[in-house]
Amino acid sequence: MTDAEEGTTVTVTSKGQATIPKEFRDKLHIDTPGRVRFVENETGEIVIRPVKRPSEIRGALAAKAEDGEQSATELLREERERDKKKAEEKERRSERDE
């Protein structure tokens, strides 16, 4: 087994806490304080993935909206407007049928 395959051993506290070694935090771009997600892959191995901060996600969403795509707010407004028009049309049909 190579050094890379052997990995790094860390201590788990009685509260289930373990410190992610700095070399891995740097490699995965995990900020401290920060959050990570533990995911089990198909072979049963546990993979650690960084979780982006809401501020990082907002920036990504804003960039997409600037590229000609609609923001989630704009899409929601359009959907509400369509629903409102459908309700008004349904009410007009109901009044005609009476």
C-alpha distances in whole Angstrom, upper triangle without the diagonal:
4,7,8,6,6,10,13,15,19,22,24,27,30,31,28,27,24,24,22,20,23,20,20,23,24,22,23,27,27,30,31,33,32,31,28,27,25,24,23,22,22,19,20,17,19,20,22,25,27,31,33,36,40,41,38,39,43,42,41,43,46,45,45,48,49,48,51,49,51,50,49,53,55,53,54,58,58,57,60,62,62,62,65,67,66,68,71,71,71,73,76,76,76,79,81,80,82
4,5,5,6,9,12,15,18,21,24,27,30,31,28,27,23,23,20,18,20,17,17,21,21,19,21,24,25,28,29,31,30,29,26,27,24,24,23,22,23,20,21,18,20,20,21,23,26,29,32,35,38,39,36,37,41,40,39,42,44,43,43,46,47,46,49,48,50,48,48,51,53,52,53,57,57,56,59,61,61,61,64,66,66,67,70,71,70,73,75,75,76,79,80,80,82
4,5,5,6,9,12,15,19,21,25,28,29,26,24,21,19,17,15,17,14,15,18,19,17,19,22,23,25,26,28,28,27,24,25,23,24,23,22,24,21,21,18,19,19,19,22,24,28,30,33,36,37,34,36,39,39,37,40,43,41,42,45,46,45,48,47,49,47,47,50,52,51,52,55,56,56,58,60,60,61,64,65,65,66,69,70,70,72,75,75,75,78,80,80,82
4,5,5,8,12,15,18,21,24,27,28,24,23,19,18,16,14,15,12,12,16,16,14,16,19,20,23,24,26,25,24,22,22,20,20,20,19,21,19,19,16,16,15,16,19,21,24,27,29,33,34,31,32,36,35,34,37,39,38,38,42,42,41,45,43,45,43,43,46,48,47,48,52,53,52,54,57,57,57,60,62,61,63,66,66,66,69,71,71,72,75,76,76,78
4,5,9,12,15,18,20,24,27,27,24,23,19,19,17,15,18,15,14,18,19,16,18,21,21,25,26,28,26,25,22,22,19,19,18,17,19,16,16,13,14,14,16,19,21,25,28,31,34,35,32,33,37,37,35,38,40,39,39,43,44,43,46,44,46,44,44,47,49,48,49,52,53,52,54,57,57,57,60,62,61,62,65,66,66,68,71,71,71,74,76,75,77
4,7,9,12,15,18,21,24,25,22,21,18,17,16,14,17,15,14,18,19,17,19,22,22,25,25,27,26,25,22,22,20,20,19,19,21,18,17,14,15,16,17,20,22,26,29,31,35,36,34,35,38,38,37,39,42,41,41,45,46,45,48,46,48,46,45,48,51,50,50,54,55,54,56,59,59,58,61,63,63,64,67,68,67,70,72,72,73,76,77,77,79
4,7,10,13,15,19,22,23,19,18,15,14,12,11,13,11,11,14,16,14,15,18,18,21,22,23,22,22,19,19,17,18,18,18,20,18,17,14,13,13,14,17,19,22,25,28,31,33,30,31,35,35,34,36,39,38,39,42,43,42,45,44,45,43,42,45,48,47,47,51,52,51,53,56,56,56,59,61,60,61,65,65,65,67,70,70,71,73,75,75,77
4,7,10,13,16,19,20,17,16,12,11,10,8,11,10,10,13,15,14,15,18,17,20,19,21,21,20,18,19,17,19,19,20,23,20,19,16,15,14,14,17,19,22,25,27,30,32,30,31,35,34,34,36,39,38,39,42,43,43,46,44,45,43,43,45,48,47,48,51,52,51,53,56,56,56,59,61,61,62,65,66,66,68,70,71,71,74,76,75,77
4,7,10,13,16,17,15,13,10,10,10,9,13,13,12,15,17,17,18,20,19,21,20,21,21,20,18,19,17,19,19,21,23,21,19,16,15,15,15,18,20,23,26,28,31,33,31,33,36,36,35,38,40,40,41,44,45,45,48,46,47,45,44,46,49,48,48,52,53,52,54,57,57,57,60,62,61,62,65,67,66,68,71,71,71,74,76,76,77
4,7,10,13,14,12,10,7,7,8,8,12,13,12,14,17,17,17,19,17,19,18,19,19,18,17,18,16,19,19,21,24,22,20,17,15,16,15,18,19,21,24,26,29,31,29,31,34,35,34,37,39,39,40,43,44,44,47,45,46,43,42,45,47,47,47,50,52,51,52,55,56,55,58,60,60,60,64,65,64,66,69,70,70,72,74,74,76
4,6,10,11,9,8,6,8,10,11,14,16,15,16,19,20,20,22,19,20,19,19,19,19,18,19,17,20,21,23,26,24,21,19,17,18,17,20,20,23,26,27,30,32,31,32,35,36,36,38,41,41,42,44,46,46,49,47,47,45,43,45,49,48,48,51,53,52,53,56,57,56,58,61,60,61,64,65,65,67,70,70,70,72,75,74,76
4,7,8,6,5,5,8,11,13,16,18,17,17,20,21,20,22,19,20,18,18,18,17,16,17,15,18,19,22,25,23,20,18,16,17,16,19,19,21,24,25,28,31,30,31,34,35,35,37,39,40,41,43,45,45,48,46,46,43,41,43,47,46,45,49,51,49,50,54,54,53,56,58,58,58,61,63,62,64,67,67,67,69,72,71,73
4,5,5,5,7,10,13,15,18,20,19,19,23,24,23,24,21,21,19,18,19,18,18,19,17,21,22,25,28,27,23,21,19,20,18,21,21,23,26,26,29,31,31,32,35,36,36,38,40,41,42,44,46,47,49,47,47,44,42,44,47,47,46,49,51,50,51,54,55,54,56,59,58,58,61,63,62,64,67,67,67,70,72,72,73
4,5,7,10,13,16,19,22,24,23,22,26,27,26,27,24,24,21,21,21,20,20,20,19,22,23,26,29,28,24,23,20,22,21,23,24,25,28,28,30,33,33,34,36,38,38,40,42,43,44,46,48,49,51,48,48,45,43,45,48,48,46,50,52,50,51,54,55,54,56,59,58,58,61,63,62,63,67,67,66,69,72,71,72
4,6,9,12,15,18,21,23,22,21,25,26,24,25,21,22,19,18,18,17,17,18,17,20,21,25,28,27,24,22,19,20,19,21,21,22,25,25,27,29,30,30,33,35,35,36,39,40,41,43,45,46,48,45,45,42,40,41,45,44,43,46,48,47,47,51,51,50,52,55,55,54,58,59,58,60,63,64,63,65,68,68,68
4,7,10,13,16,19,21,19,19,22,23,21,23,19,20,18,17,17,15,15,15,14,17,18,21,24,23,20,18,15,17,15,18,19,19,23,23,26,28,28,29,32,33,33,35,37,38,39,41,43,44,46,43,43,40,38,40,43,43,42,45,47,45,46,50,50,49,51,54,54,54,57,59,58,59,62,63,62,65,67,67,68
4,7,10,13,15,18,16,15,19,20,19,20,16,17,15,14,14,13,13,14,13,17,18,22,25,24,21,19,16,16,14,16,16,18,21,21,24,26,26,27,30,31,31,33,35,36,37,39,41,42,44,42,42,39,37,39,42,42,41,44,46,45,46,49,50,49,51,54,54,54,57,58,58,59,62,63,63,65,68,67,68
4,6,9,12,15,13,13,16,17,16,17,14,15,14,14,14,13,12,14,13,16,18,21,24,23,20,17,14,15,12,15,15,17,20,21,24,26,25,27,30,31,31,33,35,36,37,39,41,41,44,41,42,39,38,40,43,42,42,45,47,46,47,50,51,50,52,55,55,55,58,60,59,61,64,64,64,67,69,69,70
4,6,9,11,10,10,13,15,14,15,12,13,11,12,12,12,12,14,14,17,19,22,25,24,22,19,16,15,12,15,14,16,19,20,23,25,24,25,28,29,29,31,34,34,35,38,39,40,42,40,41,38,37,39,42,42,42,45,47,46,47,50,51,51,53,55,55,56,59,60,60,62,64,65,65,68,70,70,71
4,6,8,7,6,10,11,10,12,9,11,10,12,11,11,10,12,12,15,17,19,23,22,20,17,14,12,10,12,12,14,17,18,22,23,22,23,27,27,27,29,31,31,33,35,37,37,40,38,39,36,35,38,40,40,40,43,45,44,46,49,49,49,52,54,54,55,57,59,59,61,63,64,64,67,69,69,70
4,6,6,6,9,10,11,12,11,12,12,14,14,14,13,16,16,18,20,21,25,24,22,18,16,15,12,14,14,17,19,20,24,25,23,25,29,28,28,31,33,33,34,37,38,38,41,40,40,38,38,40,43,42,43,46,47,47,48,51,52,52,54,57,57,58,60,62,62,64,66,67,67,70,72,72,73
4,5,5,6,8,10,10,9,10,10,13,13,15,14,17,17,20,22,23,27,26,25,21,19,17,14,15,14,17,18,19,23,23,22,24,27,26,26,30,31,31,32,35,36,36,39,38,39,37,37,39,41,42,42,45,47,46,48,51,51,52,54,56,56,57,60,61,62,63,66,67,67,70,72,72,73
4,6,5,6,9,10,10,12,13,16,15,16,15,18,18,20,22,22,26,25,24,20,18,16,14,14,14,17,19,21,24,25,22,25,28,27,26,30,31,31,32,35,36,36,39,38,39,37,37,39,42,42,43,45,47,47,48,51,52,52,55,57,57,58,61,62,62,64,66,67,68,70,72,72,74
4,5,5,6,8,8,11,12,15,14,14,12,14,14,16,18,19,22,21,20,17,14,12,10,11,11,14,16,18,22,23,20,22,26,25,24,27,30,29,30,33,34,34,37,35,37,35,34,37,39,39,40,43,44,44,46,48,49,49,52,54,54,55,58,59,59,61,63,64,65,67,69,69,71
4,6,5,6,5,7,9,11,10,11,10,13,14,17,19,20,24,23,22,19,16,13,10,10,9,12,13,15,19,19,17,20,23,22,22,25,27,26,28,31,31,32,35,33,34,32,32,34,37,37,37,40,42,42,43,46,47,47,49,52,52,53,55,57,57,59,61,62,63,65,67,67,69
4,6,5,6,8,10,13,12,14,13,16,17,19,22,22,26,25,25,21,19,16,13,12,11,14,15,16,20,20,17,20,23,22,21,25,26,25,27,30,30,31,34,33,34,32,32,35,37,37,38,41,42,42,44,47,47,48,50,52,53,54,56,58,58,60,62,63,64,66,68,69,70
4,6,8,11,13,16,14,15,13,15,16,18,20,20,23,23,22,19,17,14,12,11,10,14,15,17,21,21,18,20,23,22,21,25,26,25,26,30,30,30,33,32,34,32,32,35,37,37,38,41,42,42,44,46,47,47,50,52,52,53,56,57,57,59,62,62,63,66,67,68,70
4,5,9,12,14,12,12,10,12,13,14,17,17,21,21,20,17,15,11,9,7,7,10,11,14,18,18,15,17,20,20,19,22,24,23,24,27,28,28,31,29,31,29,29,32,34,33,34,37,39,38,40,43,43,44,46,48,48,50,52,53,54,56,58,59,60,62,64,64,66
4,6,10,12,10,11,10,13,15,17,20,21,24,25,24,21,18,15,12,10,7,10,10,12,15,15,13,15,18,17,17,20,22,21,22,25,26,26,29,28,29,27,27,30,32,32,33,36,37,37,39,42,42,43,45,47,48,49,51,53,53,55,57,58,59,61,63,64,65
4,7,8,7,8,8,11,13,16,19,20,24,24,23,20,17,14,10,9,6,8,9,10,14,15,13,15,18,18,18,21,22,22,24,26,27,28,31,29,30,28,27,30,32,32,33,36,37,37,39,41,42,43,45,47,47,48,51,52,53,54,57,58,58,61,62,63,65
4,6,5,8,10,13,16,19,22,24,27,28,26,23,20,17,14,12,9,10,9,10,13,13,12,15,17,17,18,21,22,22,24,26,27,28,31,30,30,28,27,29,32,32,33,35,37,37,39,41,42,43,45,47,48,48,51,52,53,54,57,58,58,61,63,63,65
3,5,8,10,14,17,20,23,25,29,29,27,24,21,19,15,14,11,12,12,11,15,15,15,17,20,20,21,23,25,25,27,29,30,31,34,33,33,30,30,31,34,35,35,37,39,39,40,43,44,44,46,49,49,50,52,54,54,56,58,59,60,62,64,65,66
4,7,10,14,17,20,23,26,29,30,28,25,21,19,16,15,12,11,12,11,14,14,15,17,19,20,21,23,24,25,27,29,30,32,34,33,32,29,29,30,33,34,33,36,38,38,39,42,43,43,45,47,48,48,51,53,53,54,57,58,58,60,62,63,64
4,7,11,14,17,20,22,26,27,25,22,19,16,13,11,8,8,8,8,11,13,12,14,17,18,18,20,22,23,25,27,28,29,32,30,30,27,26,28,31,31,31,33,36,35,36,39,40,40,42,45,45,46,48,50,50,51,54,55,55,58,60,60,62
4,7,10,13,17,19,23,24,22,19,16,14,10,9,6,5,8,8,11,13,13,14,17,18,18,20,22,23,24,26,28,29,31,29,29,26,25,27,30,30,29,32,34,34,35,38,39,38,41,43,43,44,47,48,48,50,52,53,53,56,58,58,60
4,7,10,13,15,19,20,18,16,12,10,6,5,4,5,9,10,14,16,15,15,18,20,19,21,24,24,25,27,29,29,32,29,30,27,26,28,31,30,30,34,35,34,36,39,39,39,41,44,44,44,47,49,49,50,53,54,54,57,59,59,60
4,6,10,12,16,17,15,13,10,8,6,5,6,6,10,13,15,18,16,16,19,21,20,21,24,25,25,27,30,30,32,29,29,27,25,28,31,30,29,33,34,33,35,38,38,38,40,43,42,43,46,47,47,49,52,52,52,55,57,57,58
4,7,10,13,14,12,10,6,6,5,6,9,10,14,16,19,21,20,20,23,24,23,25,28,28,28,30,33,33,35,32,32,30,28,31,34,33,32,36,37,36,37,41,41,40,43,45,44,45,48,50,49,51,54,54,54,57,59,59,60
4,6,10,11,9,8,6,5,6,8,11,12,15,18,20,23,21,20,24,25,23,25,28,28,27,30,33,32,34,31,32,30,28,31,33,32,32,36,36,35,37,40,40,39,42,44,43,44,48,48,48,50,53,53,53,56,58,57,59
4,7,8,6,6,5,6,9,11,14,16,19,22,24,27,25,24,27,29,27,28,31,31,30,33,36,35,37,34,34,33,31,34,36,34,35,38,39,37,39,42,42,41,44,46,45,46,50,50,49,52,55,54,54,58,59,59,60
4,6,5,6,6,7,10,12,15,17,20,23,25,28,26,24,28,29,27,28,31,31,30,33,35,34,36,33,34,33,31,35,37,34,35,39,39,37,40,43,42,42,45,47,45,47,50,50,50,52,55,54,55,58,59,59,61
4,6,7,10,11,14,15,19,21,24,27,29,31,29,27,31,32,29,30,34,33,32,35,37,36,37,35,36,35,33,37,38,36,37,40,40,39,41,44,43,42,46,47,46,47,51,51,50,53,55,55,55,58,60,59,61
4,6,9,11,15,16,20,22,25,29,31,33,31,30,34,34,32,33,37,36,35,38,40,39,41,38,39,38,36,40,42,40,40,44,44,42,45,48,47,46,50,51,50,51,54,55,54,57,59,58,59,62,63,63,65
4,7,9,13,15,19,21,24,27,29,32,30,29,33,34,32,33,36,36,35,38,40,39,41,38,39,38,36,39,41,39,40,43,44,42,44,47,46,46,49,51,50,51,54,54,54,56,59,58,58,62,63,62,64
4,6,10,13,16,19,22,25,28,30,28,27,31,32,30,32,35,35,34,37,39,38,40,38,39,37,36,39,41,39,40,43,44,42,44,47,47,46,50,52,50,52,55,55,55,57,60,59,60,63,64,64,66
4,7,10,13,15,19,22,24,27,25,25,28,29,28,29,32,32,32,35,37,36,38,36,37,35,33,36,39,37,37,41,42,40,42,45,45,45,48,50,49,50,53,54,53,55,58,58,58,61,63,62,64
4,6,10,13,16,19,22,24,22,22,25,26,24,26,29,29,29,32,34,33,35,33,34,32,31,34,36,35,35,39,40,38,40,43,43,43,46,48,47,48,52,52,52,54,57,57,57,60,62,62,63
4,7,10,13,16,19,21,19,19,23,23,22,24,27,27,27,30,32,32,34,32,32,30,29,32,35,34,34,37,38,37,39,42,42,42,45,47,47,48,51,52,51,54,56,56,57,60,61,61,63
4,6,10,13,16,18,15,15,19,20,18,20,23,23,23,26,28,28,30,28,29,27,26,29,31,30,31,34,35,34,36,39,39,39,42,44,44,45,48,49,49,51,53,54,54,57,59,59,61
4,6,9,13,14,12,13,16,17,16,18,21,21,22,24,26,26,29,27,27,25,24,27,29,29,29,32,34,33,35,38,38,38,41,43,43,44,47,48,48,50,53,53,54,56,58,58,60
4,7,9,12,10,10,14,15,14,16,18,19,20,22,24,24,27,24,25,22,21,23,26,26,26,29,31,30,32,34,35,35,37,40,40,41,43,45,45,47,49,50,50,53,55,55,57
4,6,8,6,7,10,11,11,13,15,16,17,19,21,21,24,22,22,19,19,21,24,24,24,27,29,28,30,33,33,34,36,38,39,39,42,43,44,46,48,49,49,52,54,54,56
4,5,5,7,9,10,11,13,14,16,17,19,20,22,24,22,22,19,18,20,23,23,23,26,28,28,29,32,33,33,35,38,38,39,41,43,43,45,47,48,49,51,53,54,55
4,5,5,6,9,10,10,12,14,15,16,18,20,22,20,19,16,15,16,19,20,20,22,25,25,25,28,30,30,31,34,35,35,38,40,40,41,44,45,46,47,50,50,52
4,5,5,6,9,10,11,12,15,15,17,19,21,19,19,16,16,17,20,21,21,23,25,26,27,29,31,31,33,35,36,37,39,41,42,43,45,47,47,49,51,52,53
4,5,5,6,9,10,11,13,15,16,17,20,18,18,16,16,18,20,21,22,24,26,26,28,30,31,32,34,36,37,38,40,42,43,44,46,47,48,50,52,53,55
4,5,5,6,9,10,11,12,14,16,18,16,16,13,13,15,17,18,18,21,23,23,24,27,28,29,31,33,33,35,37,38,39,41,43,44,45,47,49,50,51
4,5,5,6,9,10,10,12,14,16,14,14,11,11,12,15,16,17,19,21,21,23,25,26,27,29,31,32,33,35,37,38,39,41,42,43,45,47,48,50
4,5,5,6,9,10,11,13,15,14,14,12,13,15,16,18,19,21,22,24,25,27,28,30,31,33,34,36,37,39,40,42,43,45,46,48,49,51,52
4,5,5,6,9,10,11,14,12,13,11,12,15,16,17,19,21,22,23,25,26,27,29,31,32,33,35,37,38,39,41,43,44,45,47,49,50,52
4,5,5,6,9,10,12,10,10,7,9,11,12,13,15,17,18,19,21,23,24,25,27,28,30,31,33,34,35,37,39,40,41,43,45,46,48
4,5,5,6,9,11,9,9,7,10,11,12,14,16,17,18,20,21,23,24,26,27,29,30,32,33,35,36,38,39,41,42,44,45,47,48
4,5,5,6,9,9,11,10,12,14,15,16,18,20,20,22,24,25,26,28,30,31,32,34,36,37,38,40,41,43,44,46,47,49,51
4,5,5,7,6,8,8,11,13,13,13,16,18,18,19,22,23,24,26,28,28,30,32,33,34,36,38,39,40,42,44,45,46,48
4,5,6,5,5,5,9,10,10,11,14,15,15,17,19,20,21,23,25,26,27,29,30,31,33,35,36,38,39,41,42,44,46
4,5,7,8,9,12,13,12,14,17,18,18,20,22,23,24,26,27,28,30,32,33,34,36,38,39,40,42,43,45,46,48
4,6,9,10,14,16,14,15,18,19,19,21,24,24,24,27,29,29,31,33,34,35,37,39,39,41,43,44,45,47,49
4,7,9,13,14,12,13,16,17,16,18,21,21,21,24,26,26,27,30,31,31,33,35,36,37,39,41,42,43,46
4,7,9,12,10,10,13,14,14,15,18,19,19,22,23,24,25,27,29,29,31,33,34,35,37,39,40,41,44
4,7,8,6,6,10,11,10,12,15,15,16,18,20,21,22,24,26,26,28,30,31,32,34,36,37,39,41
4,5,5,6,9,10,11,12,14,16,17,19,20,21,23,25,26,27,29,31,32,33,35,36,38,39,41
4,5,5,6,9,10,10,12,14,15,16,18,20,21,22,24,26,27,29,30,32,33,35,36,37,39
4,5,5,6,9,10,11,12,14,15,16,18,20,21,23,24,26,27,29,30,31,33,35,36,38
4,5,5,6,9,10,11,12,14,15,17,19,20,21,23,24,26,27,29,30,32,33,35,37
4,5,5,6,9,10,11,12,14,15,17,18,20,21,23,24,26,27,29,30,32,33,35
4,5,5,6,9,10,10,12,14,15,16,18,20,21,22,24,26,27,29,30,32,33
4,5,5,6,9,10,10,12,14,15,16,18,20,21,23,24,26,27,29,30,32
4,5,5,6,9,10,11,12,14,15,17,18,20,21,23,24,26,27,29,31
4,5,5,6,9,10,11,12,14,15,16,18,20,21,22,24,26,27,29
4,5,5,6,9,10,10,12,14,15,16,18,20,21,23,24,26,27
4,5,5,6,9,10,11,12,14,15,17,18,20,21,23,24,26
4,5,5,6,9,10,11,12,14,15,17,18,20,21,23,25
4,5,5,6,9,10,10,12,14,15,16,18,20,21,23
4,5,5,6,9,10,11,12,14,15,17,19,20,21
4,5,5,6,9,10,11,12,14,15,17,18,20
4,5,5,6,9,10,11,12,14,15,17,19
4,5,5,6,9,10,10,12,14,15,17
4,5,5,6,9,10,11,12,14,16
4,5,5,6,9,10,11,12,15
4,5,5,6,9,10,11,13
4,5,5,6,9,10,11
4,5,5,6,9,10
4,5,5,6,9
4,5,5,7
4,5,5
4,5
4
